[in-house]
Amino acid sequence: MARWRSYRRPSRRTLMLRAPRKGTIIIAVTIYLFGLFTALGWIAVPKDYGVTALAIAGALLILGSLMRDL
């Protein structure tokens, strides 16, 4: 007769999201506005800088919600 084996599943860590700190949000919004105004042509710098600034602002917000001290 076969024995019933209980396999213990490893504990799964769930994704913990937090609201970014105020400083992170202020920096991300500033970078985002710079990128937006550059992409619209209101600031006279190359558009590549604007697109890069938009990407950096988004990444900063994502990292700020995933990491505890950012």
N, C-alpha and C positions, 0 to 999 in steps of 0.2 A: 504494500500500500504506500502510495506516495505521501510524503510529508508536506504539509503546508508551510511554505517559507514566507516569512514577512521581510520583504526588502524595504529597507528604510530609504526613502527618497531624500536626496540632499536638499537642504533648505534653499529656497529660491529667494534671492534678494530682489525686491521690487524696485522699480525706478522711483526715486524720491525727488520730487520737484518742489522747489521753493521759489518764492517771489524774489527777484533780484533786489539788491539793496538800492537805496535812493541814489547813491553816488554812481553806481553802475548804470542806472536808468538815465541819469542826467548826461553822463558821458556818451552813452549810446544814442540818445536823442540829438545831442550836439553833432555827433559824427553823421547821423542819418540826415539831419537838415543840411549839413554841408554837402553831402552826396546828392541829395535831392535838388538843391539849388544849382549844383554843378551840372547835373544831368539835364536840367531844364534850360541851362545856358545863362542863368542869372549871375553866375560867378565865372570870371574869365580864367579858367584853368582847363586843362585837357579833360575830356569826358571819361577817360580811363580812371582818373583819380576819383571821380564821382561814383562810378560803378564799384570801385574798390572800397570806397568809404561806406557805401550801402551794404556791401558784403561783410565788412568788419563790424558794422553796427549790429547787424543781425546775428553774427557769430558771438559777439559780446553779450547780447541778451540771452542767447541760448546757453552759453557757458555760465552766465550769471544765475540762471535758473537751475542748472545742474550742480554747480559747485557751491559749497557752503560759504566760503570766505571771499567771494569775488563780487 
